[in-house]
Amino acid sequence: MNNEERAQVITKLEQEKDKVEKHITDLKELTQPISPENAIGRVSRMDAINNKSVNEAALRTAQTKLKNIYTALEKSSDPDFGSCRKCKQDIPVGRLLFMPGSAYCIKCAQRN
């Protein structure tokens, strides 16, 4: 990976980090407890509880993604940044731009 490609990937990581952090903030708001004092109907309350569960799952996924982005940013200055953890071959830049936290090339990712 050359310096220009590395800079592209780091920029993409920073953009993705900002986007995911905002998404996490929004999801945290949506996963607040539903107060029993709210005068909503039983069906509406059940729907709100279901939506809360869906948003909690999305929050966990987003937090995992953010953790992977932070890990990738920390390793971005390493000389082996952009190399597959398993086979040590270069990960295609297109894959890193599409999935910035990728640690494996396509072949190794398919095997896992």
C-alpha positions, 0 to 999 in steps of 0.5 A: 500500500502506498502513502496515497492509498494509506491516506485515503483509507485513513480519511475514510476511517475518520469519516466512518468513525464520525458517522458511527459515533453519531449513529450510536448517540441516536441509538442511545436516545432510542434505547431509553427505558419506556416509562410506565407512566406514559399514557400509551395503549397496550399495543403501542407499549408492546410495539415500543418495547419491540422497537427498543430491542431492535435498536439495542441490537443495532447499538451493539453492532454499531459499538462493535463497528466503532471498536474495529474502526478505532483498532484500525486507526491505531494500527494505521501507522504500522508498516503492515497496515493493510496486510491480511492478518492471516496470509500477510498479503495486501488487502485490496484498497477497494476493500479497505475503502468499502470496509475500513475495519477489514483485517482480512483479505477476501479469501481469508475472510471467506474461510473464516 
